[in-house]
Amino acid sequence: MNTVIIGGGIIGLSIGWQLAKKGVNVEILEKDKAGLSASRAAAGMLAPQAEMGFEDIELFYLCRSSLDLFPRFTEELYNDSGIKVELERTGCILPGFDRDDAERLRRLYDFREKIGMPVLWLTGSEAREIEPFLSPRCTGAIWIEDDAQINNRLLLDALKIAFVKCGGRLYEDHEVEEIIIEGDKVKGIKVHGTNLNFNNVVVAAGSWSKQIKGLPDNLLPPVRPVKGQIINLRLNDSCKISKVVRAPDVYLLPKSDGRLIVGASVEEQGFDVNPTAGEIFRLLERGWEAVPSIYDLPIESIDVGLRPGSRDHMPIVGDSEVEGLYFATGHYRNGILLTPVTAFEMAEWISTGNKSDVLKGFGIERFYKETV
């Protein structure tokens, strides 16, 4: 059995690595350079409890289970790559600064407490005891101790090494021109004008997943690019923020390498990856309102990524009605967080043929059944 994965982002690399560990003959084809698109521009925040909305309960449970898998994931990755990627349990604080914020936070807190999440309600002064660099305007906050973060850039470097060391083959600058399907079965792909035979094809091309030719109309993944801009500041003695701050319309994420990430915009701008003054200004203004001492921090860089957003903003993972055709895309804002559960479950599914109960409900069939 041989398998090709279209896309060398964090999802494609992690599935490929796990398949290679199982002895599967697997190749990854990336149209540019592996790990240099949305996966690298991400902040690396692993915050299912902070990010969860009222309507996202099933996605929350999937994200939470994936967070629980990270210790196993990083330990295996260290064994296979020699690179230690630490899971940083920095916790996350959600502050409010006016009456509207307080009412919104109280609803979020009550909902989280109702479903049994370990959250604490803090007064403004209690919040500043946990994170002294919060604005004195903070009137209350939610504290989530379990949420974490990771160095996603180091994670990508480790995955590339582990994939190859375990026997996988990575081909960069290889754009797949077409997926070849005959009847109801995958036959392979076309790349550089040549047809290559594969038993399994995994579409993990992120925002570009819908652009790949050869897919039947009812199996075109409804995935679009959602532009996100982030600012990398350099921490110094004037601002030593140590906790993740998830303020209204912005987050501030201190990294172990001395960066402070301020992000992220959410823009429907197609495949445009140019940083823009308006969004950068808005992020900095919101960040300054939450943590005023960022004012004097030097700007190190600005990153722009294209999140793969599905129609319902849920991931599209699993098999399809075409034998040998799998999808692992549409992870939107949770690509880094959902990497372990996607990798472990999809690798088991593809290598054994046993469908994943964990991923049930997140398959592409939820979209094309609407049109039947």
C-alpha positions as CSV (number, residue, x, y, z in Angstrom):
1,M,0.0,0.0,0.0
2,N,1.4,3.4,-1.0
3,T,0.0,6.7,0.1
4,V,0.6,10.3,-1.1
5,I,-0.2,13.3,1.0
6,I,-0.9,16.6,-0.8
7,G,0.4,19.4,1.4
8,G,3.4,19.7,3.6
9,G,2.0,21.8,6.4
10,I,1.8,20.7,10.0
11,I,-1.2,18.4,9.3
12,G,0.4,16.7,6.2
13,L,3.7,16.3,7.9
14,S,2.3,14.9,11.1
15,I,0.0,12.3,9.3
16,G,2.9,11.4,7.1
17,W,5.2,10.9,10.1
18,Q,2.7,8.6,11.8
19,L,2.1,6.6,8.7
20,A,5.8,6.1,8.1
21,K,6.2,4.9,11.7
22,K,3.6,2.3,10.9
23,G,5.6,1.1,7.9
24,V,3.4,2.6,5.3
25,N,5.1,3.7,2.0
26,V,4.3,7.4,2.2
27,E,5.2,10.5,0.2
28,I,4.4,14.1,0.8
29,L,4.2,16.6,-2.1
30,E,4.3,20.3,-1.3
31,K,3.9,22.9,-3.9
32,D,6.3,25.3,-2.2
33,K,8.4,24.7,0.9
34,A,7.2,22.4,3.6
35,G,6.1,24.1,6.8
36,L,6.4,27.7,5.6
37,S,2.8,28.7,5.1
38,A,0.0,29.0,7.7
39,S,1.6,26.5,10.0
40,R,4.7,28.7,10.5
41,A,2.8,32.0,10.7
42,A,0.6,30.6,13.5
43,A,1.1,31.7,17.2
44,G,1.2,28.1,18.6
45,M,-1.6,28.8,21.1
46,L,-3.2,25.6,22.5
47,A,-6.2,27.1,24.2
48,P,-9.4,25.1,23.6
49,Q,-11.0,26.5,26.7
50,A,-10.2,30.1,26.0
51,E,-11.2,29.9,22.3
52,M,-14.5,28.0,22.7
53,G,-17.8,29.7,21.8
54,F,-21.3,28.7,22.9
55,E,-21.9,26.8,19.7
56,D,-18.6,24.9,19.5
57,I,-19.1,22.2,22.1
58,E,-18.3,19.2,19.8
59,L,-15.2,20.9,18.4
60,F,-14.2,21.8,21.9
61,Y,-14.2,18.2,23.0
62,L,-12.1,17.3,20.0
63,C,-9.6,20.1,20.7
64,R,-9.5,19.1,24.4
65,S,-8.7,15.5,23.5
66,S,-6.0,16.7,21.1
67,L,-4.4,18.9,23.8
68,D,-4.3,15.8,26.1
69,L,-2.4,13.9,23.4
70,F,0.3,16.5,23.1
71,P,2.7,14.9,25.7
72,R,2.6,11.6,23.9
73,F,3.0,13.4,20.5
74,T,6.0,15.4,21.6
75,E,7.6,12.5,23.3
76,E,7.4,10.3,20.2
77,L,8.6,13.3,18.1
78,Y,11.6,13.7,20.3
79,N,12.5,10.0,20.0
80,D,12.2,10.2,16.2
81,S,13.8,13.6,15.5
82,G,16.1,14.3,18.4
83,I,14.4,17.7,18.9
84,K,12.7,18.4,22.2
85,V,9.6,20.5,21.7
86,E,8.2,21.6,25.1
87,L,4.5,21.9,25.9
88,E,4.3,25.2,27.9
89,R,1.5,25.3,30.4
90,T,1.4,29.1,30.7
91,G,-2.3,29.3,31.3
92,C,-4.6,31.9,29.7
93,I,-6.3,35.0,31.2
94,L,-9.4,36.6,29.6
95,P,-9.7,40.1,31.0
96,G,-12.5,42.6,30.7
97,F,-12.2,46.4,30.8
98,D,-15.7,47.8,30.9
99,R,-19.3,46.8,31.8
100,D,-20.0,45.2,28.4
101,D,-16.8,43.1,28.7
102,A,-17.8,42.0,32.2
103,E,-21.2,40.9,31.1
104,R,-19.8,39.0,28.1
105,L,-17.1,37.3,30.3
106,R,-19.7,36.3,32.9
107,R,-21.7,34.5,30.3
108,L,-18.6,32.8,29.0
109,Y,-17.6,31.8,32.6
110,D,-21.1,30.5,33.5
111,F,-21.1,28.3,30.3
112,R,-17.7,26.9,31.0
113,E,-18.5,26.2,34.7
114,K,-21.7,24.5,33.6
115,I,-19.9,21.9,31.4
116,G,-17.3,21.3,34.1
117,M,-14.3,23.2,32.8
118,P,-11.7,24.2,35.4
119,V,-12.1,28.0,35.3
120,L,-11.8,30.7,37.9
121,W,-13.5,34.1,38.1
122,L,-11.1,36.9,39.1
123,T,-11.5,40.5,40.3
124,G,-9.4,43.1,38.5
125,S,-6.8,43.1,41.3
126,E,-6.7,39.3,41.4
127,A,-6.1,39.2,37.7
128,R,-3.2,41.7,38.0
129,E,-1.7,39.4,40.7
130,I,-1.5,36.6,38.1
131,E,-0.4,39.0,35.3
132,P,1.0,42.3,36.7
133,F,1.4,43.8,33.3
134,L,-2.4,43.9,32.7
135,S,-3.9,47.3,32.4
136,P,-5.2,48.8,35.7
137,R,-8.5,49.3,33.8
138,C,-9.1,45.5,34.1
139,T,-12.3,45.0,36.1
140,G,-12.5,41.3,36.1
141,A,-11.2,38.2,34.3
142,I,-11.5,34.5,33.6
143,W,-8.4,32.4,34.5
144,I,-7.8,29.1,32.7
145,E,-4.8,27.4,34.1
146,D,-4.8,24.3,31.8
147,D,-4.5,26.1,28.5
148,A,-1.0,25.9,26.9
149,Q,1.2,26.9,24.0
150,I,4.0,25.4,21.9
151,N,6.8,26.6,19.6
152,N,5.1,25.7,16.3
153,R,8.3,26.6,14.3
154,L,10.4,24.2,16.2
155,L,7.5,21.6,16.0
156,L,7.6,21.9,12.2
157,D,11.4,21.5,12.0
158,A,11.1,18.4,14.2
159,L,8.3,16.9,12.1
160,K,10.2,17.3,8.8
161,I,13.2,15.5,10.3
162,A,11.1,12.7,12.0
163,F,9.1,12.1,8.8
164,V,12.3,11.5,6.7
165,K,14.1,9.5,9.4
166,C,11.1,7.2,9.7
167,G,11.2,6.4,6.0
168,G,8.9,9.0,4.5
169,R,9.8,10.9,1.3
170,L,9.3,14.7,1.1
171,Y,9.1,16.4,-2.3
172,E,9.1,20.2,-2.2
173,D,8.2,22.4,-5.2
174,H,6.0,19.7,-6.5
175,E,2.5,21.0,-7.2
176,V,-0.1,18.3,-7.8
177,E,-1.9,19.1,-11.0
178,E,-4.7,16.5,-10.7
179,I,-6.0,13.7,-8.6
180,I,-6.7,10.7,-10.8
181,I,-10.0,8.9,-10.0
182,E,-11.4,6.1,-12.1
183,G,-15.0,5.0,-11.2
184,D,-15.2,5.1,-7.4
185,K,-11.5,4.5,-6.7
186,V,-8.4,6.6,-6.5
187,K,-5.7,5.7,-9.0
188,G,-3.0,8.3,-8.2
189,I,-2.0,11.8,-9.0
190,K,-0.6,13.9,-11.8
191,V,2.5,16.0,-11.1
192,H,4.9,17.7,-13.5
193,G,2.9,16.2,-16.4
194,T,3.4,12.6,-15.1
195,N,0.8,10.2,-13.7
196,L,1.9,8.5,-10.5
197,N,0.0,5.5,-9.1
198,F,-1.0,5.6,-5.4
199,N,-3.5,3.5,-3.4
200,N,-4.4,6.4,-1.1
201,V,-4.4,10.1,-1.6
202,V,-4.7,12.5,1.4
203,V,-5.8,16.0,0.6
204,A,-4.1,18.1,3.3
205,A,-3.4,21.3,1.2
206,G,-4.9,23.7,3.7
207,S,-6.4,26.8,2.0
208,W,-5.6,25.4,-1.4
209,S,-7.4,22.1,-1.0
210,K,-10.4,23.1,-3.1
211,Q,-8.1,24.2,-6.0
212,I,-6.8,20.7,-6.8
213,K,-8.3,19.4,-10.0
214,G,-9.8,15.9,-10.4
215,L,-12.1,15.9,-7.4
216,P,-15.8,15.3,-8.1
217,D,-18.0,18.3,-7.6
218,N,-19.7,16.8,-4.6
219,L,-16.3,16.1,-3.0
220,L,-14.8,19.6,-3.4
221,P,-13.9,20.6,0.2
222,P,-15.6,23.9,1.0
223,V,-12.4,25.5,2.2
224,R,-11.4,29.1,1.7
225,P,-8.4,31.1,2.8
226,V,-8.9,33.3,5.9
227,K,-6.1,35.8,6.2
228,G,-4.4,36.3,9.6
229,Q,-1.8,38.9,10.4
230,I,0.3,38.7,13.6
231,I,3.0,41.0,15.0
232,N,6.2,39.7,16.6
233,L,7.4,42.1,19.3
234,R,10.6,41.6,21.3
235,L,10.1,41.5,25.1
236,N,12.5,43.5,27.3
237,D,12.6,44.9,30.9
238,S,9.8,47.4,30.2
239,C,7.3,44.5,29.6
240,K,7.8,41.0,30.9
241,I,4.3,39.6,30.4
242,S,4.4,35.9,31.2
243,K,0.8,34.7,30.8
244,V,-1.3,34.4,27.6
245,V,-3.7,37.3,27.5
246,R,-6.9,36.7,25.5
247,A,-8.4,40.2,25.4
248,P,-11.4,41.3,23.4
249,D,-10.4,41.2,19.7
250,V,-6.7,40.4,20.3
251,Y,-4.4,38.0,22.1
252,L,-0.9,38.5,23.5
253,L,1.3,35.4,23.6
254,P,4.7,35.5,25.3
255,K,7.1,33.0,23.7
256,S,10.1,31.3,25.4
257,D,12.4,32.7,22.7
258,G,11.7,36.3,23.9
259,R,9.0,37.2,21.3
260,L,5.6,38.6,22.2
261,I,3.0,37.7,19.5
262,V,0.1,40.1,19.1
263,G,-2.6,38.7,16.9
264,A,-4.5,37.9,15.0
265,S,-6.6,39.5,12.3
266,V,-9.5,37.5,10.6
267,E,-9.9,38.7,7.1
268,E,-11.8,37.5,4.0
269,Q,-9.2,38.7,1.4
270,G,-8.7,35.6,-0.8
271,F,-5.1,34.5,-1.2
272,D,-3.6,38.0,-0.4
273,V,-0.7,37.7,2.0
274,N,0.4,41.4,2.2
275,P,0.5,42.9,5.7
276,T,-1.7,46.0,5.9
277,A,-1.4,49.1,8.0
278,G,-5.1,49.2,9.2
279,E,-5.1,45.7,10.7
280,I,-1.6,46.1,12.3
281,F,-2.8,49.4,13.8
282,R,-5.9,47.8,15.1
283,L,-4.1,44.9,16.7
284,L,-1.5,47.1,18.3
285,E,-4.2,49.4,19.7
286,R,-6.2,46.6,21.2
287,G,-3.0,45.0,22.6
288,W,-1.9,48.3,24.1
289,E,-5.4,48.7,25.8
290,A,-4.9,45.3,27.4
291,V,-1.2,45.6,28.3
292,P,0.0,49.2,28.0
293,S,3.7,48.5,28.5
294,I,3.9,46.9,24.9
295,Y,4.1,50.6,23.7
296,D,7.9,50.7,23.8
297,L,8.6,47.2,22.6
298,P,10.5,46.9,19.3
299,I,8.8,45.3,16.4
300,E,10.7,42.3,15.2
301,S,8.5,41.1,12.2
302,I,5.0,40.8,10.9
303,D,3.7,37.4,9.7
304,V,0.8,36.7,7.4
305,G,-0.9,33.3,7.1
306,L,-3.9,31.9,5.3
307,R,-6.0,29.7,7.6
308,P,-8.1,27.0,5.9
309,G,-11.6,27.9,6.9
310,S,-14.4,25.4,6.1
311,R,-18.1,26.5,5.6
312,D,-18.8,25.7,9.3
313,H,-15.3,26.4,10.5
314,M,-14.9,22.8,11.6
315,P,-12.1,20.5,10.3
316,I,-12.8,18.2,7.4
317,V,-11.1,14.9,8.3
318,G,-11.8,11.3,7.2
319,D,-12.5,9.2,4.2
320,S,-14.9,9.8,1.3
321,E,-17.2,7.8,-1.0
322,V,-14.2,7.4,-3.4
323,E,-12.1,4.5,-2.2
324,G,-8.6,5.6,-1.2
325,L,-9.5,9.4,-1.0
326,Y,-9.0,11.0,2.3
327,F,-9.3,14.6,3.6
328,A,-7.4,16.4,6.4
329,T,-8.1,20.1,5.9
330,G,-10.2,23.0,7.1
331,H,-8.7,23.2,10.6
332,Y,-9.1,27.0,10.5
333,R,-7.8,28.5,13.8
334,N,-7.0,25.2,15.4
335,G,-4.4,23.6,13.0
336,I,-1.6,23.4,15.6
337,L,-4.0,22.4,18.4
338,L,-5.6,19.6,16.4
339,T,-2.4,18.2,15.0
340,P,-2.0,15.2,17.5
341,V,-5.5,13.9,17.2
342,T,-5.6,14.3,13.5
343,A,-2.2,12.6,13.0
344,F,-2.9,9.6,15.3
345,E,-6.5,9.0,14.2
346,M,-5.9,9.5,10.4
347,A,-2.8,7.3,10.4
348,E,-4.6,4.5,12.1
349,W,-7.6,4.9,9.8
350,I,-5.5,4.9,6.6
351,S,-3.2,2.1,7.6
352,T,-5.9,-0.3,9.0
353,G,-9.1,0.8,7.3
354,N,-10.8,1.1,10.7
355,K,-12.9,4.3,10.8
356,S,-12.2,6.7,13.6
357,D,-15.0,7.1,16.2
358,V,-13.1,10.2,17.5
359,L,-13.4,12.0,14.1
360,K,-17.0,11.0,13.5
361,G,-19.1,13.9,12.4
362,F,-16.1,15.9,11.0
363,G,-16.0,14.2,7.6
364,I,-16.7,15.8,4.2
365,E,-20.0,13.9,3.9
366,R,-21.7,16.5,6.1
367,F,-21.5,18.9,3.3
368,Y,-22.3,16.9,0.2
369,K,-25.2,15.2,1.9
370,E,-26.9,18.6,2.1
371,T,-27.2,18.6,-1.7
372,V,-28.5,15.0,-2.1
